[in-house]
Amino acid sequence: MSELTFFNSLLTFWFILAAALFVVLLRKSAPYGRHAREGWGPMLGSRAGWLLMEAPAPILFLLLFLAGSNHRSATLLVLLFMWEAHYIHRAFIYPLTLNGTTGRMPLFVVASGMLFNTVNAYLNGRYLFTLSAGYSAQWLSDPRFLVGMTLFIGGYVLNRYSDRTLQTQRFRTGQRYCLINRGIFRYICCPNYLGEIVIWVGWAVATWSLAGLSFAVWAAANLLPRARTHLHWSRDYFEDYPAGRKAVLPGLW
């Protein structure tokens, strides 16, 4: 079997698996964070868990860039920077903001995250740097790239703003879970999740690839149900939670 045949088969399976995951997560929340529960085997500290889960993405993607056979155009360098900007923060900076003494997650979740990030980095990195027809420098002025980059940056800013707002509120109040009633938090429960979905929709448009689209589909399949679970949890946890607030899409979901 050629690598291209393997790649296309894996990509098809990846789309199907994302759809199946979406259905499962609508019925049962993933057991980490505020939804952690017993019965999922050995547990790991949240800081170590997040680092182990996310580290394969920036490391493997960089290795695929270095090993790639496509000409290293300015476009590929920009795409490499976009990916690494998100994942270096997610793997090596974000875990330091977590409570290293109380937060824990099942080793099963960590292993699943590592598998996802490995496959996802392979699909995107191998396509961009070896299996695609290449991306010339002219792609940087293509409307598809410009729209995708705009979405990517907008999602990135929203994601970081939301995480920072949550962290600041927790520090000020000393509470692990806080009700925030300002900015975009007035309309949705999980703007950080919305930001991440927009990031990878932007990536899909900027790369104009099925590999990129598969990442956007996975982001939505994972985060849309989790945001809805967060919303239901918040309504139970906070007595005065706003009735009209949605999970992640203002006025819709």
GUKOLLO-216472 format. One record per residue (C-alpha): residue number from 0; chain; x, y, z. Coordinates in nm, 3 decimals, m for minus. Layout:
<recs>
+-----+-----+---------+---------+---------+
! seq ! mol !      px !      py !      pz !
+-----+-----+---------+---------+---------+
! NUM !   A !       X !       Y !       Z !
...
+-----+-----+---------+---------+---------+
</recs>
This chain:
<recs>
+-----+-----+---------+---------+---------+
! seq ! mol !      px !      py !      pz !
+-----+-----+---------+---------+---------+
!   0 !   A !   0.000 !   0.000 !   0.000 !
!   1 !   A !   0.137 !   0.339 !  m0.097 !
!   2 !   A !   0.151 !   0.618 !   0.158 !
!   3 !   A !  m0.102 !   0.820 !  m0.042 !
!   4 !   A !  m0.352 !   0.533 !  m0.028 !
!   5 !   A !  m0.291 !   0.493 !   0.345 !
!   6 !   A !  m0.324 !   0.868 !   0.397 !
!   7 !   A !  m0.656 !   0.890 !   0.212 !
!   8 !   A !  m0.796 !   0.585 !   0.395 !
!   9 !   A !  m0.694 !   0.728 !   0.732 !
!  10 !   A !  m0.844 !   1.065 !   0.644 !
!  11 !   A !  m1.177 !   0.907 !   0.549 !
!  12 !   A !  m1.180 !   0.707 !   0.872 !
!  13 !   A !  m1.094 !   1.024 !   1.065 !
!  14 !   A !  m1.406 !   1.202 !   0.939 !
!  15 !   A !  m1.625 !   0.903 !   1.027 !
!  16 !   A !  m1.472 !   0.877 !   1.374 !
!  17 !   A !  m1.533 !   1.247 !   1.439 !
!  18 !   A !  m1.902 !   1.205 !   1.356 !
!  19 !   A !  m1.925 !   0.904 !   1.589 !
!  20 !   A !  m1.749 !   1.096 !   1.867 !
!  21 !   A !  m1.996 !   1.382 !   1.834 !
!  22 !   A !  m2.288 !   1.145 !   1.891 !
!  23 !   A !  m2.117 !   0.980 !   2.190 !
!  24 !   A !  m2.027 !   1.311 !   2.357 !
!  25 !   A !  m2.383 !   1.436 !   2.323 !
!  26 !   A !  m2.483 !   1.148 !   2.548 !
!  27 !   A !  m2.185 !   1.124 !   2.785 !
!  28 !   A !  m1.928 !   1.390 !   2.878 !
!  29 !   A !  m1.555 !   1.321 !   2.863 !
!  30 !   A !  m1.435 !   1.256 !   3.222 !
!  31 !   A !  m1.191 !   1.540 !   3.287 !
!  32 !   A !  m1.204 !   1.890 !   3.429 !
!  33 !   A !  m1.529 !   1.968 !   3.612 !
!  34 !   A !  m1.678 !   1.649 !   3.469 !
!  35 !   A !  m1.408 !   1.417 !   3.608 !
!  36 !   A !  m1.547 !   1.107 !   3.778 !
!  37 !   A !  m1.440 !   0.772 !   3.915 !
!  38 !   A !  m1.431 !   0.452 !   3.714 !
!  39 !   A !  m1.190 !   0.554 !   3.435 !
!  40 !   A !  m0.873 !   0.397 !   3.572 !
!  41 !   A !  m0.550 !   0.562 !   3.697 !
!  42 !   A !  m0.543 !   0.939 !   3.726 !
!  43 !   A !  m0.274 !   1.191 !   3.636 !
!  44 !   A !  m0.217 !   1.551 !   3.745 !
!  45 !   A !  m0.375 !   1.804 !   3.512 !
!  46 !   A !  m0.049 !   1.983 !   3.431 !
!  47 !   A !   0.133 !   1.666 !   3.331 !
!  48 !   A !  m0.176 !   1.536 !   3.153 !
!  49 !   A !  m0.217 !   1.846 !   2.934 !
!  50 !   A !   0.154 !   1.854 !   2.849 !
!  51 !   A !   0.159 !   1.488 !   2.749 !
!  52 !   A !  m0.163 !   1.522 !   2.547 !
!  53 !   A !  m0.065 !   1.831 !   2.352 !
!  54 !   A !   0.312 !   1.795 !   2.307 !
!  55 !   A !   0.292 !   1.548 !   2.013 !
!  56 !   A !   0.120 !   1.813 !   1.798 !
!  57 !   A !   0.396 !   2.079 !   1.786 !
!  58 !   A !   0.681 !   1.828 !   1.793 !
!  59 !   A !   0.555 !   1.598 !   1.516 !
!  60 !   A !   0.437 !   1.888 !   1.299 !
!  61 !   A !   0.783 !   2.047 !   1.314 !
!  62 !   A !   0.953 !   1.715 !   1.234 !
!  63 !   A !   0.725 !   1.668 !   0.931 !
!  64 !   A !   0.814 !   2.018 !   0.815 !
!  65 !   A !   1.186 !   1.942 !   0.844 !
!  66 !   A !   1.145 !   1.608 !   0.663 !
!  67 !   A !   0.906 !   1.739 !   0.397 !
!  68 !   A !   0.981 !   1.720 !   0.027 !
!  69 !   A !   0.782 !   2.028 !  m0.076 !
!  70 !   A !   0.969 !   2.350 !  m0.139 !
!  71 !   A !   0.978 !   2.550 !   0.184 !
!  72 !   A !   0.796 !   2.854 !   0.055 !
!  73 !   A !   0.700 !   3.157 !   0.261 !
!  74 !   A !   0.348 !   3.015 !   0.276 !
!  75 !   A !   0.460 !   2.692 !   0.440 !
!  76 !   A !   0.664 !   2.890 !   0.690 !
!  77 !   A !   0.359 !   3.099 !   0.779 !
!  78 !   A !   0.143 !   2.787 !   0.818 !
!  79 !   A !   0.412 !   2.631 !   1.037 !
!  80 !   A !   0.416 !   2.944 !   1.254 !
!  81 !   A !   0.035 !   2.945 !   1.286 !
!  82 !   A !   0.027 !   2.583 !   1.403 !
!  83 !   A !   0.319 !   2.619 !   1.643 !
!  84 !   A !   0.187 !   2.947 !   1.788 !
!  85 !   A !  m0.123 !   2.767 !   1.905 !
!  86 !   A !   0.032 !   2.441 !   2.018 !
!  87 !   A !   0.343 !   2.571 !   2.192 !
!  88 !   A !   0.109 !   2.771 !   2.412 !
!  89 !   A !  m0.133 !   2.482 !   2.455 !
!  90 !   A !   0.133 !   2.223 !   2.538 !
!  91 !   A !   0.397 !   2.414 !   2.732 !
!  92 !   A !   0.242 !   2.738 !   2.865 !
!  93 !   A !  m0.127 !   2.668 !   2.932 !
!  94 !   A !  m0.056 !   2.374 !   3.169 !
!  95 !   A !   0.137 !   2.611 !   3.398 !
!  96 !   A !  m0.183 !   2.811 !   3.453 !
!  97 !   A !  m0.366 !   2.508 !   3.590 !
!  98 !   A !  m0.394 !   2.407 !   3.953 !
!  99 !   A !  m0.121 !   2.149 !   3.987 !
! 100 !   A !  m0.247 !   2.007 !   4.317 !
! 101 !   A !  m0.620 !   1.950 !   4.272 !
! 102 !   A !  m0.687 !   1.901 !   3.902 !
! 103 !   A !  m0.659 !   1.544 !   3.778 !
! 104 !   A !  m0.761 !   1.353 !   3.467 !
! 105 !   A !  m0.778 !   0.984 !   3.376 !
! 106 !   A !  m0.474 !   0.836 !   3.205 !
! 107 !   A !  m0.719 !   0.704 !   2.945 !
! 108 !   A !  m0.810 !   1.062 !   2.846 !
! 109 !   A !  m0.442 !   1.157 !   2.828 !
! 110 !   A !  m0.364 !   0.860 !   2.602 !
! 111 !   A !  m0.664 !   0.939 !   2.381 !
! 112 !   A !  m0.548 !   1.300 !   2.350 !
! 113 !   A !  m0.197 !   1.190 !   2.257 !
! 114 !   A !  m0.336 !   0.959 !   1.988 !
! 115 !   A !  m0.557 !   1.233 !   1.846 !
! 116 !   A !  m0.277 !   1.489 !   1.832 !
! 117 !   A !  m0.039 !   1.240 !   1.672 !
! 118 !   A !  m0.283 !   1.143 !   1.396 !
! 119 !   A !  m0.400 !   1.500 !   1.345 !
! 120 !   A !  m0.045 !   1.637 !   1.319 !
! 121 !   A !   0.044 !   1.360 !   1.074 !
! 122 !   A !  m0.257 !   1.427 !   0.850 !
! 123 !   A !  m0.202 !   1.802 !   0.840 !
! 124 !   A !   0.178 !   1.808 !   0.841 !
! 125 !   A !   0.231 !   1.528 !   0.594 !
! 126 !   A !  m0.022 !   1.676 !   0.353 !
! 127 !   A !   0.117 !   2.029 !   0.367 !
! 128 !   A !   0.484 !   1.945 !   0.355 !
! 129 !   A !   0.493 !   1.635 !   0.132 !
! 130 !   A !   0.169 !   1.509 !  m0.024 !
! 131 !   A !   0.015 !   1.835 !  m0.143 !
! 132 !   A !   0.096 !   2.003 !  m0.474 !
! 133 !   A !   0.278 !   2.267 !  m0.272 !
! 134 !   A !   0.191 !   2.620 !  m0.167 !
! 135 !   A !   0.367 !   2.899 !  m0.354 !
! 136 !   A !   0.429 !   3.239 !  m0.201 !
! 137 !   A !   0.137 !   3.370 !  m0.409 !
! 138 !   A !  m0.102 !   3.172 !  m0.188 !
! 139 !   A !  m0.045 !   3.433 !   0.083 !
! 140 !   A !  m0.247 !   3.684 !  m0.122 !
! 141 !   A !  m0.521 !   3.438 !  m0.221 !
! 142 !   A !  m0.865 !   3.536 !  m0.078 !
! 143 !   A !  m0.901 !   3.190 !   0.077 !
! 144 !   A !  m0.580 !   3.230 !   0.272 !
! 145 !   A !  m0.665 !   3.585 !   0.376 !
! 146 !   A !  m1.009 !   3.484 !   0.502 !
! 147 !   A !  m0.865 !   3.179 !   0.677 !
! 148 !   A !  m0.588 !   3.379 !   0.842 !
! 149 !   A !  m0.838 !   3.641 !   0.961 !
! 150 !   A !  m1.054 !   3.369 !   1.118 !
! 151 !   A !  m0.749 !   3.201 !   1.270 !
! 152 !   A !  m0.627 !   3.523 !   1.432 !
! 153 !   A !  m0.977 !   3.618 !   1.549 !
! 154 !   A !  m1.029 !   3.275 !   1.706 !
! 155 !   A !  m0.683 !   3.285 !   1.863 !
! 156 !   A !  m0.750 !   3.623 !   2.024 !
! 157 !   A !  m1.093 !   3.513 !   2.150 !
! 158 !   A !  m0.951 !   3.190 !   2.292 !
! 159 !   A !  m0.669 !   3.365 !   2.476 !
! 160 !   A !  m0.896 !   3.646 !   2.599 !
! 161 !   A !  m1.147 !   3.395 !   2.736 !
! 162 !   A !  m0.886 !   3.182 !   2.911 !
! 163 !   A !  m0.724 !   3.492 !   3.059 !
! 164 !   A !  m1.059 !   3.628 !   3.182 !
! 165 !   A !  m1.140 !   3.299 !   3.354 !
! 166 !   A !  m0.796 !   3.279 !   3.515 !
! 167 !   A !  m0.811 !   3.639 !   3.639 !
! 168 !   A !  m1.158 !   3.590 !   3.786 !
! 169 !   A !  m1.050 !   3.274 !   3.966 !
! 170 !   A !  m0.746 !   3.453 !   4.109 !
! 171 !   A !  m0.954 !   3.747 !   4.231 !
! 172 !   A !  m1.229 !   3.541 !   4.389 !
! 173 !   A !  m1.032 !   3.239 !   4.502 !
! 174 !   A !  m1.304 !   3.020 !   4.353 !
! 175 !   A !  m1.242 !   2.744 !   4.102 !
! 176 !   A !  m1.565 !   2.812 !   3.912 !
! 177 !   A !  m1.689 !   3.165 !   3.857 !
! 178 !   A !  m1.993 !   3.325 !   3.698 !
! 179 !   A !  m1.880 !   3.600 !   3.459 !
! 180 !   A !  m2.132 !   3.852 !   3.330 !
! 181 !   A !  m1.932 !   4.076 !   3.101 !
! 182 !   A !  m1.815 !   4.080 !   2.741 !
! 183 !   A !  m1.896 !   3.778 !   2.530 !
! 184 !   A !  m1.953 !   3.577 !   2.850 !
! 185 !   A !  m2.291 !   3.751 !   2.871 !
! 186 !   A !  m2.405 !   3.555 !   2.565 !
! 187 !   A !  m2.230 !   3.219 !   2.578 !
! 188 !   A !  m2.095 !   2.988 !   2.844 !
! 189 !   A !  m1.774 !   2.883 !   2.666 !
! 190 !   A !  m1.621 !   3.156 !   2.447 !
! 191 !   A !  m1.284 !   2.983 !   2.479 !
! 192 !   A !  m1.431 !   2.684 !   2.295 !
! 193 !   A !  m1.583 !   2.910 !   2.031 !
! 194 !   A !  m1.242 !   3.066 !   1.981 !
! 195 !   A !  m1.079 !   2.728 !   1.931 !
! 196 !   A !  m1.342 !   2.615 !   1.679 !
! 197 !   A !  m1.295 !   2.939 !   1.484 !
! 198 !   A !  m0.916 !   2.887 !   1.489 !
! 199 !   A !  m0.943 !   2.554 !   1.311 !
! 200 !   A !  m1.217 !   2.664 !   1.072 !
! 201 !   A !  m0.974 !   2.937 !   0.975 !
! 202 !   A !  m0.698 !   2.679 !   0.938 !
! 203 !   A !  m0.918 !   2.468 !   0.710 !
! 204 !   A !  m0.989 !   2.770 !   0.487 !
! 205 !   A !  m0.627 !   2.894 !   0.489 !
! 206 !   A !  m0.491 !   2.552 !   0.387 !
! 207 !   A !  m0.792 !   2.472 !   0.164 !
! 208 !   A !  m0.740 !   2.103 !   0.234 !
! 209 !   A !  m0.940 !   1.803 !   0.350 !
! 210 !   A !  m0.678 !   1.747 !   0.619 !
! 211 !   A !  m0.745 !   2.097 !   0.750 !
! 212 !   A !  m1.119 !   2.043 !   0.725 !
! 213 !   A !  m1.089 !   1.722 !   0.927 !
! 214 !   A !  m0.934 !   1.924 !   1.211 !
! 215 !   A !  m1.219 !   2.177 !   1.203 !
! 216 !   A !  m1.472 !   1.892 !   1.209 !
! 217 !   A !  m1.295 !   1.729 !   1.505 !
! 218 !   A !  m1.282 !   2.058 !   1.695 !
! 219 !   A !  m1.656 !   2.105 !   1.651 !
! 220 !   A !  m1.735 !   1.739 !   1.726 !
! 221 !   A !  m1.544 !   1.756 !   2.054 !
! 222 !   A !  m1.619 !   2.109 !   2.176 !
! 223 !   A !  m1.983 !   2.165 !   2.080 !
! 224 !   A !  m2.111 !   1.880 !   2.300 !
! 225 !   A !  m1.869 !   1.968 !   2.581 !
! 226 !   A !  m1.983 !   2.329 !   2.578 !
! 227 !   A !  m2.344 !   2.218 !   2.607 !
! 228 !   A !  m2.249 !   1.993 !   2.900 !
! 229 !   A !  m2.073 !   2.291 !   3.062 !
! 230 !   A !  m2.387 !   2.500 !   3.016 !
! 231 !   A !  m2.612 !   2.242 !   3.183 !
! 232 !   A !  m2.361 !   2.203 !   3.467 !
! 233 !   A !  m2.342 !   2.581 !   3.515 !
! 234 !   A !  m2.720 !   2.613 !   3.532 !
! 235 !   A !  m2.721 !   2.361 !   3.815 !
! 236 !   A !  m2.416 !   2.502 !   3.994 !
! 237 !   A !  m2.504 !   2.874 !   3.988 !
! 238 !   A !  m2.847 !   2.965 !   4.125 !
! 239 !   A !  m2.866 !   3.290 !   3.929 !
! 240 !   A !  m2.727 !   3.164 !   3.598 !
! 241 !   A !  m2.874 !   3.368 !   3.307 !
! 242 !   A !  m3.156 !   3.169 !   3.145 !
! 243 !   A !  m3.093 !   3.298 !   2.794 !
! 244 !   A !  m2.721 !   3.224 !   2.779 !
! 245 !   A !  m2.621 !   2.966 !   2.518 !
! 246 !   A !  m2.335 !   2.716 !   2.526 !
! 247 !   A !  m2.098 !   2.827 !   2.252 !
! 248 !   A !  m2.290 !   2.983 !   1.961 !
! 249 !   A !  m2.483 !   3.302 !   2.053 !
! 250 !   A !  m2.854 !   3.248 !   2.002 !
! 251 !   A !  m2.809 !   2.900 !   1.851 !
! 252 !   A !  m2.631 !   2.635 !   2.065 !
+-----+-----+---------+---------+---------+
</recs>
